[in-house]
Amino acid sequence: MYALRCTKKLLARVGSPSAVDEPATTALGDWFAQPLSLGRQRFILLAAERSRLPVLMPARNARHIARTFPQELVAVLECLEIPSEVIGREIDEMQECAIAATNNRSVLGTLNDFSFLLRSMMERCAGRDPFDVALSLCDAPVGPLGYDTPDRVTVRLLTAAWPHDMSPAAPPATKTEARAVFVATPPVARTTVDGGGAATGITPPRERAPRPAEAAVTQAAHTTVRTWITDIRHFLDEMGRIPDDLPGPALGVAMFVGSIAAWVTSPRGVGDLRTNVACRWSPAGRTCPGIIEAGLSGDGETIFWHCPVCGDNGQVRGWEGTPWDRRRR
């Protein structure tokens, strides 16, 4: 049993809420939901109370959300390579659902953060599938989780609640195999980075005329290309966590390079060097629209990254064993 806690705007479409006093019996707890518009498309964005795992689903299913949401959740959990037996036990506990009002401002804050990130990423990643972009939020560090990520917390919660051999099965070849709406990203430039940091083996994507914003940023950055050498450990305390008193600018850099490391070391980064991380440079007062490309060096210790639009680039070291290390253990 669990509760679907909807915002007032969504309750107007779903129906009247009921009082829920009993705690959820599912591993991920209650789910919070709010409507989300991406251009002309309408969606519902949900997040688990205990793990903040995000799930995006079409808004046309709003009236029947209690029946259709578990199917959407299954697709996301399969993309995280969680065994089918564990998924089945969690879904079995979701057979009884109550529609209720929201009661946790922290989770609503996380939903608002995810909504902002989704809109920003869709503006920078024009043409990409919204469900595919939303799935990348599973790698985003969340403050209320101690800057841990929803995918890791989800695995820990499911493992504790439903003991099982968590050795992952072979992942789906594409997200389409998990759910028809999850589609593979179109091919982009592929860059192999050698041990010395040189980019080799570049297969250019289909050529197109640069957008005005890209042309302006490229021109402004033409003579001001920067190289960043970063050790993630410098941003962490002795427990390997981000300290609460870390200054804002340093926190921004840590989130940026950490997100790059999370992509490169995750299963989704295998064979796809175009990350889900937007460039953070703003030359001449213009925000760069580029998406970071990154790869691991030959020795497996250094991550090299660059922006194909403005040329900003760098190296990330000391990522092993940090919250952004997504390698299998």
N, C-alpha and C positions, 0 to 999 in steps of 0.2 A: 504494500500500500504506500502511496505517496501523494503529494499534492502538487498540482500545477498552479503556481502562484502568478497570476497575470496582472499587469498594470491596468488602471482604470480604462484607458483607451482600448486595450485589447478585450477587457471584460465586456465592453459594449457589443462586441461581435461574438464572443464565446458564450456568454450567458451569465446569470446571477451567481455570485460566489456563495460558497457554503462555509460554515465554521468548521475548522479542522483543529482538533486538540491533540490528537495522537501523533507521535513522531513517525517519520517515514521508516519503513522496514527495508528499503532499498539501500544498497551500499553508497550510492551517490546522493541520497537524500532527496529533498524536494527540488523541484525545478522552477526557475523564475523565467517569465517570458514577457517580451514587449514587441510591438510592431516596429518594423524597420523599412524605410524606403531607400532604394538605391536607384536613382534616376526615376524611370517610370515603373520599375519593378517593385512589387510589394512582397515583403517577407515577414517572418516571425523569427526573432533571435531569442534563443533560450540559453540558460547557463545553470549548471548544477550547483546547488547550495554548498556542498562539501568540497568539490574539486574545481568548481568554476569552469568545467568543460563546456565549450560553446557548441551549439547546434543551430544551423540555419535551415529553415524549412519554408516552403511557399505559403503565402498568406491565404491562398484560396482554400486551404484546409483548416482555416481558423475555427469554424463552427464544429468541426469534428477532430479537434486537436488532441483530445484525450485518446482517440482511437489511432490516429495516424502518427503521432509523435514517436512512439516506441520504434516504428519502422525506420524513422529518420535516425534515431539514436543507434540502432543496429549498424547502419551504414558507416557512421563515424567510428564506432568501436572496432569494426572490422578494418577500417583504414589504419587504426592504431595497432593492428596485429594482435588484438586480444583474442584468446582462444574462444571458439564458438560455444563450448560448454559453459564458460564463465559468462559470456554474453547471454546465453539462454537462461541462466539462473537469475541474472539481474532483470531480464525482461519478464520472467515469470512473476517476480515480486511487483511488477508494475501493472498487473492485470486490474488492480483496483485503484482508481484514480479519482481524486476530488479536485474540483475547480475552486480555487480560493484566491483571496486578495494577497498582495505582497506584504511581507512583514519584516524584511531585512534590507536596510538601506545600503549595507556593504555590498550585497549581491547586485542591487540595482546600480550601484556605482560601477561595478565591474561590467555590467551590461552596457552602460553608457560609454565606458572606455572601449569596449569591443565595437560598439556601433561607430564611434569616431574612427577607430582604426580601419574598419571595413570600408567606410566611405572614402577615407584617404587612400587606401590601397586600390580601390576600384578606380579612382580617378587617375592613379599612376599606372595601373595595369589594365588599360582599356582593352576590351575584347576577351578578358579572361573570365572563366565561369565563376559566378559569385560563390557557389558552394565550395569550389576548389580553393578560392581565396579565404573563405571562412575557416576551412580546415586548418590553414596555416596559423590561425590564432591559438591553436592548441600548444604551440611552442612559445607563446608570449608569457614572460614572467609576470606574475600577478602579486601585487603588494600584500593583500590579506593572506596570501599563502606563504608569506615569508620570501617572496620573489621566486618561489618555485613555479613550475609550469603545470597547466591543467592536465596535460597528457601523463606526466609522471605521477601526479597525485591520484589521478583516476586509476592507474595501474595498481598503485599501492592499496587503494581502498578496495578495489575489486579482489585483489589477492588476499587481503585480510578477511573479507566477508565470505568469499567463495573459494576456499582452498583448492588449488588445482596446479598441475604442472604447467607453469607459465612459459615454458619454452615455446616461442611463437612459431606458428605454422608459416608456410610460405606465403608472403604477402600477395595481395592481388596484383596482377600485372599492371592494371590500371584501376583507377577509382571507379570506372564504369562497371567493373565486375562486382563491386560492392553495392552500387546503386546506380541506376541508369542515368541519373542526373549528374553524377560525379564523372566528369570527362577529363581525359588527359590534356595537359597543357600543350599547345602547339609548339613545334620545335623552335628553339631559339639558338643563339650563338653558343657553341660549345668550346670551352677553353681548357686545355690541359696545362697545368702548371708544373714545371720541373723543379728539382731541388734548389736551383739557384734563383727561383722566383721569376723566370722568364716564361711568358705565355706562348705556348706552341699549339699547333694543331687546331687553329681556329677555323670553324666552319661558319661563314657569315650567313645570317638569316636572309630571307627575301628582302631585297632592298626596297626602301620606300623613301619618300621625301621627308626630311626632318620636320617635326612640328615646330611652329614658331618659337615656343618656349625652349625647346631643345637647342635650336639654332642660336638663340640669344645666350643661353647658358654656356654653350660650347665656345662661342666667341669671347665671352667674358672670362672663361677659364683657360683660354688658349695659352696664356703666358703665366698662369698661376696654378699649375698642377701641384698638389700636395701629396706627400707620402707620410702615412701614420704608422709608427712602430709601437704596438701596444701589447702589454702583458696583463692579462685579465686579473691575475692574482693581486695586482696593485690596488684593485678596487674592492677586494674582499677582506674580511676580518680573519682572525685566527681559526674561526669555525668554518671558514669557507663560504660565508654568507655576506650579502651586501649590508654594511652597517647602516643604522637608521639615520646617523648624522652625516652621511656622505653628501657633499655639496651637489646642488642641482646639475651644474655643467658636467661634473664627473659622473653622476648617475646617468646622464644622457649618453655619454660616451660608452659607459659600461653596457647599457641596454643595446646600443648600436652594435658594438663588436661582439657582444654575447649572442645577439640574434643571428649574426653571421655564422658564428661557431656552431650554434644549434642547428642551422640549416645544413652546413657542410657535414656534420657528424651524424645527422639523422638519416633514416632510410629514404626519405623523400629527396635527399640531396644526392643520392647515388645516380650518376649519369645526367644530372640536371644542375648545371652550375649557375643558372639564373635563379637567385634566391628570392625570398619573399620580403627582402629588406629594402626599403626606399633609401636613396641617397640623402644625406642630411646636410649637404653643403648648400649654401645660398650665395654664390658669387654675384657681385654687383646688385645685391638685394633681390635676386630672383631665385626662387626655390628650384633646385635641380629636379627634373622629373625622372631621372634615371633610376633603374633598379640594379642593385649591386650584383655582380657576378663574382663567385669565389670558388676556390678549390684548395685541396690539401697538397702540401709539398711531397716530394718523393720520399722523404724520411718520415713522414707522418707526424711531424711535430709542429709545423708552421702552416697557418692558413693565410693564403694570399687572396686579396680581394681588390676589385677596382670597379669604378663606375664607367660604363661605356659612353656616357654622355659628356660629363665634365672632366673625366680623367682622374678624379680623386682616387687614391689607392692606398694600400697599406698591408701590414702583416700583423697577425694575431698570434700571440704565444701564450703559454701557460694556461691553456683552456682545459687540459686534461683534469678530470675529477671535479670540475666546477659544475654549478647547476645547469650549464649550457652544454655539457658533454652528453651527447645522445647515443654514444656507442653502446652496443649490447654488452651487458656484464654477465 
